[in-house]
Amino acid sequence: NREEISRRIKKKLEIPEDKKVILYAPTWRDDEYYASGKYKFTLPLDLAKMSMELGEEYVLLLRTHYYIADSIDTSGYEGFAYNVSAYDDITELYLISDILVTDYSSVFFDYANLKRPMIFFTYDLEKYRDMIRGFYIDMEKELPGPLVYDTRGVIDAVRNSEVWMEERSEQYEEFYERFCAWEDGNASERVVKILLVKKR
């Protein structure tokens, strides 16, 4: 019933049904903060440029991490940019999104279950890798989507998503098998069966 749920969520957020949805879900930066658990965030996307070039076909959902204290100002971009940072269930935002744009956030492991395009907006890649946190995987070789470094790169990747998705189909399948194969909707059933066997 994902289509029915998706229509309901879009209606709730007042997103036109004929628009495709880009979800931008970045993580926080450890070195930019006001206090413990309250992180600064300056939107690195040029909303004016994105609205002008993608606004006829897409809307943009902005979902910052709950640690981020700053509120994103979308005034002037009504009907294109939606600040959904306070939306309770991010999985519902995944469901209505046609494309995910993220950075180093673990959201891409969850979103990969949908096998939809993912763009990695890694404008501060070297700093994040070498000075802030580092990575568990090789971002430049193992990710199933392109790494881009500015708004122009994001726009071009959105426009060409069908092309690079086809080019990266084998890489995406390998990523899916590695990180998502157990997420088949039957995890609870397997756990119950294991528990029942042990109980006997």
C-alpha positions as CSV (number, residue, x, y, z in Angstrom):
1,N,0.0,0.0,0.0
2,R,3.0,2.3,-0.4
3,E,1.3,4.3,-3.2
4,E,-1.7,5.0,-1.1
5,I,0.4,6.0,1.9
6,S,2.6,8.2,-0.3
7,R,-0.5,10.1,-1.6
8,R,-1.7,10.6,2.0
9,I,1.7,12.0,3.1
10,K,2.0,14.3,0.1
11,K,-1.5,15.6,0.8
12,K,-0.6,16.2,4.4
13,L,2.5,18.2,3.5
14,E,0.6,20.0,0.7
15,I,2.9,18.7,-2.0
16,P,1.4,18.7,-5.5
17,E,0.9,15.1,-6.7
18,D,2.4,15.9,-10.1
19,K,5.7,17.0,-8.7
20,K,8.7,14.7,-8.1
21,V,10.3,14.9,-4.7
22,I,14.0,15.5,-3.8
23,L,14.8,14.8,-0.1
24,Y,17.9,16.6,1.3
25,A,18.9,15.0,4.5
26,P,22.4,16.0,5.8
27,T,24.1,15.1,9.0
28,W,25.6,17.6,11.5
29,R,29.2,18.7,11.7
30,D,30.9,18.0,15.0
31,D,33.1,21.1,14.8
32,E,30.2,23.6,14.3
33,Y,28.1,23.9,17.5
34,Y,26.5,26.2,20.0
35,A,26.5,23.7,22.9
36,S,26.5,20.0,23.4
37,G,23.8,18.5,21.2
38,K,23.0,21.8,19.6
39,Y,24.8,22.1,16.2
40,K,25.1,24.9,13.7
41,F,24.0,24.4,10.1
42,T,24.2,26.7,7.1
43,L,22.3,25.4,4.1
44,P,25.0,24.8,1.4
45,L,22.5,24.6,-1.4
46,D,21.5,27.6,-3.6
47,L,17.7,27.4,-3.4
48,A,17.3,30.2,-6.0
49,K,19.3,28.3,-8.5
50,M,17.6,25.0,-7.7
51,S,14.1,26.5,-7.8
52,M,14.8,28.1,-11.2
53,E,16.2,25.0,-12.8
54,L,14.2,22.2,-11.1
55,G,11.1,23.9,-9.8
56,E,8.8,23.0,-12.7
57,E,9.3,19.2,-12.2
58,Y,10.5,18.9,-8.5
59,V,9.9,20.0,-5.0
60,L,12.7,20.0,-2.4
61,L,12.2,18.6,1.1
62,L,14.8,19.8,3.7
63,R,15.3,17.5,6.6
64,T,18.1,18.3,9.0
65,H,19.4,16.1,11.8
66,Y,17.5,16.6,15.1
67,Y,20.8,17.7,16.7
68,I,20.9,20.8,14.5
69,A,19.6,23.8,16.3
70,D,19.4,26.2,13.3
71,S,16.2,26.5,11.4
72,I,16.3,26.7,7.6
73,D,14.6,29.7,6.1
74,T,12.6,28.8,3.1
75,S,10.7,32.1,2.7
76,G,10.5,33.1,-0.9
77,Y,10.6,29.5,-2.1
78,E,7.1,28.5,-1.1
79,G,5.8,25.7,-3.3
80,F,9.4,24.5,-4.0
81,A,11.3,24.2,-0.7
82,Y,9.7,22.6,2.3
83,N,11.3,22.5,5.7
84,V,10.3,19.1,7.1
85,S,12.9,18.9,9.8
86,A,10.2,18.6,12.5
87,Y,8.3,15.9,10.6
88,D,8.1,12.9,13.0
89,D,8.8,9.9,10.8
90,I,11.7,10.2,8.3
91,T,10.7,6.8,6.8
92,E,7.6,8.4,5.4
93,L,9.7,11.1,3.8
94,Y,11.8,8.4,2.2
95,L,8.6,6.8,0.8
96,I,7.5,10.0,-1.0
97,S,10.9,10.9,-2.3
98,D,12.1,10.1,-5.8
99,I,15.7,11.1,-5.1
100,L,17.8,11.4,-1.9
101,V,20.5,14.0,-1.6
102,T,22.6,13.4,1.5
103,D,26.3,13.6,2.6
104,Y,27.7,11.3,5.3
105,S,24.5,10.6,7.1
106,S,23.5,7.0,7.7
107,V,20.2,7.7,6.0
108,F,21.5,6.4,2.8
109,F,21.7,2.8,4.2
110,D,18.0,3.0,4.9
111,Y,17.0,4.7,1.7
112,A,18.9,2.1,-0.4
113,N,16.1,-0.4,0.5
114,L,14.0,1.5,-2.0
115,K,16.6,1.2,-4.8
116,R,16.0,4.8,-5.8
117,P,18.7,7.4,-6.9
118,M,21.0,8.7,-4.2
119,I,23.2,11.8,-4.7
120,F,26.1,12.5,-2.2
121,F,26.6,16.2,-1.7
122,T,30.1,16.0,-0.2
123,Y,31.2,19.6,-0.5
124,D,33.5,19.2,2.6
125,L,34.7,15.7,1.9
126,E,38.4,16.1,2.7
127,K,37.7,18.0,5.9
128,Y,35.1,15.5,7.2
129,R,37.2,12.5,6.3
130,D,40.5,13.8,7.5
131,M,39.7,16.1,10.4
132,I,36.2,15.3,11.8
133,R,35.0,11.7,11.7
134,G,36.4,9.6,8.9
135,F,34.4,6.9,7.2
136,Y,33.5,3.2,7.6
137,I,33.5,2.7,3.9
138,D,35.4,4.1,0.9
139,M,33.0,6.9,0.0
140,E,34.6,7.5,-3.4
141,K,34.5,3.9,-4.5
142,E,31.6,2.1,-2.7
143,L,28.7,4.5,-2.8
144,P,25.9,3.7,-5.3
145,G,25.5,7.3,-6.5
146,P,27.7,10.2,-7.6
147,L,29.6,12.5,-5.3
148,V,29.0,16.1,-6.1
149,Y,30.5,19.2,-4.6
150,D,28.3,22.2,-5.3
151,T,24.7,23.1,-6.2
152,R,25.5,22.8,-9.9
153,G,26.6,19.3,-9.4
154,V,23.4,18.5,-7.5
155,I,21.2,19.9,-10.2
156,D,23.1,18.0,-13.0
157,A,22.9,14.8,-11.0
158,V,19.2,15.1,-10.5
159,R,18.6,15.8,-14.2
160,N,20.8,12.8,-15.3
161,S,19.7,10.4,-12.6
162,E,18.2,7.9,-15.0
163,V,21.5,7.7,-16.9
164,W,23.8,7.2,-14.0
165,M,21.4,4.9,-12.2
166,E,21.7,2.6,-15.3
167,E,25.5,3.0,-15.4
168,R,25.8,2.2,-11.7
169,S,23.1,-0.6,-11.6
170,E,25.6,-3.3,-10.8
171,Q,27.3,-1.2,-8.1
172,Y,24.0,-0.4,-6.6
173,E,23.0,-4.1,-6.5
174,E,26.2,-5.0,-4.8
175,F,25.6,-2.2,-2.2
176,Y,22.1,-3.4,-1.7
177,E,23.1,-7.0,-1.2
178,R,25.8,-6.0,1.3
179,F,23.7,-3.6,3.5
180,C,20.0,-4.2,2.8
181,A,19.5,-7.9,1.9
182,W,18.1,-8.7,5.3
183,E,15.5,-5.9,5.2
184,D,12.9,-7.9,3.3
185,G,9.9,-7.2,5.5
186,N,10.1,-10.5,7.3
187,A,12.6,-9.8,10.0
188,S,10.1,-10.1,12.9
189,E,8.8,-13.4,11.6
190,R,12.4,-14.8,11.5
191,V,13.0,-13.6,15.1
192,V,9.8,-15.2,16.4
193,K,10.6,-18.5,14.7
194,I,14.1,-18.5,16.3
195,L,12.6,-17.7,19.7
196,L,9.9,-20.5,19.3
197,V,12.6,-23.0,18.4
198,K,14.7,-22.0,21.4
199,K,11.7,-22.2,23.7
200,R,11.1,-25.8,22.7
